[in-house]
Amino acid sequence: MEEIGKSYKRIDALEKVLGQTKFLDDLPDENFLHAAPVYSGIPFGQILSIDFSKAKSYPDFVDFISAKDISGENQVGVIIEDQPLFADKIVRFVGDVIGLIVAKSPQNARDIAKLVEIKIEELSPYFTIDESRNATEIFLHDSNLACEHQVIRGDIETGFTDADLIIEETFKTSVAEHYYLEPQGCIAFPKTDKMKLLGSLQCPFYIQKAVSRVLGIPLENVEVEQSPTGGAFGGKEDVPSELCARVAVAAQKLGKPVKMVYSRKEDVQLTSKRHPFQMRYKVGVSKSGKLLAAEILLEENAGAYATLSSVVSYRAAMQAMGPYKIPNVKVRSKSYYTNLPPNGAFRGFGSPQATFGHERIMDILAKKLGIDPVEFRMKNMLEVGDETMTGQKLTSSVGAKETLQNASERINNNIIQNNNNSHYLEGIGIASCHYGNCLGAAGWHLDGAGVNIKIRKNGKISVAFGLVEMGQGAETVVAQMTAQALGVTTEIIEILPTSTIHVPDSGPSVASRNVVMTGNAIRNAAEELLPILKKVSAEILNCDQENIEIKNCFAKNLKSERKITFSEIAGYLHLNGMKTQSNGWWHVPELDYDSETGTGDAYFTYSYATQIVKVRVDRLTGIVKVEKIWAAHDIGKAINPAGLQAQVEGGTAQGIGWALTENFKYEHGKAVTQNLSTYLIPTAQNTAKVETILVEDSEPLGPWGAKGIGEPAIIPTAAAIANAVSNATGIEFNEIPMTPENVLEKIES
């Protein structure tokens, strides 16, 4: 039985549905001390004094932990070293953590934290990109420019000279909150000169490095284990390094386990968000509809610290003109520091914002040229043999046109007939994208991953992998891939919790890299184990190895048809002291990329997608209802089709929220949309019917031909909705969210 391509129920689903899964805050905590953050209530200023004398008088008070207690370095910047673990001189946003109160219960820790008095000399803050860019005196860091990237290719001036039509437009996307169901949390367990961390997280190796640095102890003395994690979406990539390192400092000083779990209010105020972008596009085309030149400025609000802005800026720049052929480009992508909470990783990593820009301009161009938007995209879409906007030649697995064809074929019977007397306006919108798999040239040095596969004496197989299950169904596909590689069934596969002690540094669980990286590492491990399994089977069945077939948990002599079970093989291995485990590893091939010009191989391969949406706009209230989404995704090879469908349905739901209802607001740097009564994520009534169309254009370097899906699932959605609302109303919507108030204002004006 083939395990690859079969739809499996998630192996972790039943326990989670029944409420049996033990998340971090479900663990008994009688032996833990509890911490709560003490953070700045103003967005920008110099710390003058910290007084915790009132806190000390509280009966449950244990200690106040701050920068003075750090035995290593007071630094937790992921890429750029700009972020102190504890603010000790300057605070740069409302939520900048100055210290921790440690108490005997979580509620008392929060209550005591309010008693700490901090005197701060306020400075004038910057909240917007424009304010930060135009600053001339006081800066948040050495300058207000956190990072920048560019793509310069071809002759931009000649391209515009040859163009018959040049369009210039500006676009804006908004900040967005992850709103994972489980808030950030961790527990630190001190062990003499070692430290173990257990947390709700997605990048254990980031945490290992951060804690080692802050505590000043060797990397191998820090163990990080992931507890079952109730959602992440990128929000638990870098932020848990801060939580874990702070709690580790407390545990190291006190010599006792310390636990900290954020309240929802703390989580919303203190943690990273999706970068808001403002974008300027200038694009030239021929009258026949051929893209000739594009000059693009992407500006991102990084927040108070750079965190992962460099990666977001890079990815947005590399994909700023989408899955289209265009010979002349000039892209500048710049992230600016502001006095808002840091903006970091969020599903798509800058690609949803860039896609909003390039897909809105594609629709506007098509309209000006009088060409159908599907036909216009088809004229310019990448195929095998073409070069991307960075000049990367595509040699295989380019299913872009097939996604466009498959999605557009589904809308033939959805005729829109609006009239001036109608209460509702209907519209169809389309958006396509390409998404670079894994970390790309900028993060190539981190782009390897490992597994450890052990054959147990009882015939079970345990698998430890370096990336994580955070709600996306990774455990299920890892079990499928292991079973396929070793000729067994998923029922005998046991997935171990992700821990830094089981596997080598496998980089971050981001960039839709789990299936590709882990699958290839599994195949690498199987290459060592399979010959041993066949040798043992041949010995037991008294035949030549070439006559052995291992399939469905049996080894069979193809000549005699005699069989033995996998359990028998496992028992024989252990009885005779033979090799029963293997470490697998895979690293993305080196990429030929020029960082100065932003040209060359930005990623080793790309996933492609086209989403078409049908919307209904209430012209009296401004409410937009997304009625149907046709989502065609080139995923190389479907490992678990049911899981892929779930990813697309979840991703499009998030895209609907970002496009229409999620209106995150700050007042003087303080989040005022702190809960689900004010920050409106889609409910079941707000989501759409989704028809998922899987396009399988096999990737030679992917395991069994597979590519990533996690982030492409959300990337085109908001752009397609904006195009549909523009189509319905005849008004260009170049900014999200398109709340009822915003839509109604545009219609009435």
Secondary structure, DSSP 8 states (H G I E B T S, - for coil): ---TT-----TTHHHHHTT-S--GGGS--TT-EEEEEEE-SSSSEEEEEEE-HHHHTSTTEEEEE-GGG-SS-S---SSSS---SS-SSEE-STT-EEEEEEESSHHHHHHHHTT-EEEEEE-----SHHHHHT--S--SSSSSEEEEEEEEES-HHHHHHH-SEEEEEEEE---B----SS--EEEEEEETTEEEEEES-S-HHHHHHHHHHHHT--GGGEEEEE---S--TTTTSSHHHHHHHHHHHHHHHHTS-EEEE--HHHHHHHS-BB--EEEEEEEEE-TTS-EEEEEEEEEEEEESS-TTHHHHHHHHHHTTT-SB--SEEEEEEEEEE-SS--B---TTTTHHHHHHHHHHHHHHHHHHHT--HHHHHHHHB--TT-B-TT--B--S---HHHHHHHHHHTTTT------TT-SEEEEEEEEEEEEE-SSTGGGGGG-EEEEEEEE-TTS-EEEEESS--SSS-HHHHHHHHHHHHHT--GGGEEE---BTTTS-----S-TT-HHHHHHHHHHHHHHHHHHHHHHHHHHHHTS-GGGEEEETTEEEETTT--EEEHHHHHHHHHHTT---EEEEEEE-----EETTTTEE-SSS-EEEEEEEEEEEEETTT--EEEEEEEEEEE-SS-S-HHHHHHHHHHHHHHHHIIIII----EETTEES--STTTS----TTTS-EEEEEEE----TTSGGG----TTTTTTTHHHHHHHHHHHHHSS---BS---HHHHHHHHH-
